Amino acid sequence: MLICPYCKKSFKILTHLRKHVRSEHTDFCPVCNKKVDVYIHAHSYAKKGDKKHMLLWGLIGKHEKILRRKCTKKVFQLCRIKSKESE
């Protein structure tokens, strides 16, 4: 399972989590609560290595290859929870 880091809604598939974040959490930056262009804002902070914005960019961004790998890895590290079957 994958959990939205902003509202705790759960998803089985990463694509569904990404669609959810793009539709529900892009009116303002959910990391710093600023009303900004979230795509530009998250990308600029993710390039600087800010982990919270890397997570956001991993969920909403249209990625460059290197940044995409880092951000997608961060998404799985922070959003994945163990299923009850694997415990």
N, C-alpha and C positions, 0 to 999 in steps of 0.2 A: 504494500500500500504506500501511496505517496500522500503527504499531508501538505496543504497550502500553508506556508509559513505566516500568512497574514490573517487568515480567518479560521484555520484548522479544519477546513472541509477536506474529506479524503477522496482519493482517486486511485483507480487501479492502473491507469495508463498515463505515462508522462505527457502524451499529446493532450489528453483531457485536462490535466493540471495546467498546462501552458495556455490552453484556450480559456480556461477559467480566469487565470491571472490577467490575461490580456483584456478580457471583457469586464472584469470586476474591480481590478486594482490598478488602473492606469489613469484615473482622473487626477491623481496626485501621487507623489512618491510615497509608497507605504513604508519606506525605510525612515525617511526624515520628515514626513508629513508636510512637504512643500508642494504647492500647486505649480508644477513645471511640466515641460514636455518630457515625460518619463523616459521615452526612448533615448533621447539625447543625454539626459541627466544620468540615467543608469549606465549607459555606455561609457561616458566620460569617467565616472567613478570606478567602474569595473576595470577599465584600462589602467587605472592607478593602483589596482590591487585591493580595493575596499571589498571585504568579503561579503557584507550584506548586499551591496549593490551588484556584486558578481552573481549572487543568487538571483536577484531580481532580473538581471540581464540574461541569465541562463534560462529564465522562464518566459521573458517577453521578446528577447532580442532576435534579430536576424543577424547571424553571427559571422565573424571572420573565423577562419579555421582554428587558429591558435587560441584565441579568446573563447571560442565555442567549447573547445575541449575542457579548458579550465572551469568555465561556468557550468557546463553540464555535469561535470564531476562534482562540483559544489552542490548542485541541485540534488543529486542522489545522496550525497553525504548528509545533507541537512533535512531533506524531506522524506526520506524513506524510513518506514517503521517496520518492525518485525511483525510478520503475520502470526497469529496465534498457533498455527500449525508448526512453524519453525522454532518455537520456543521450547 
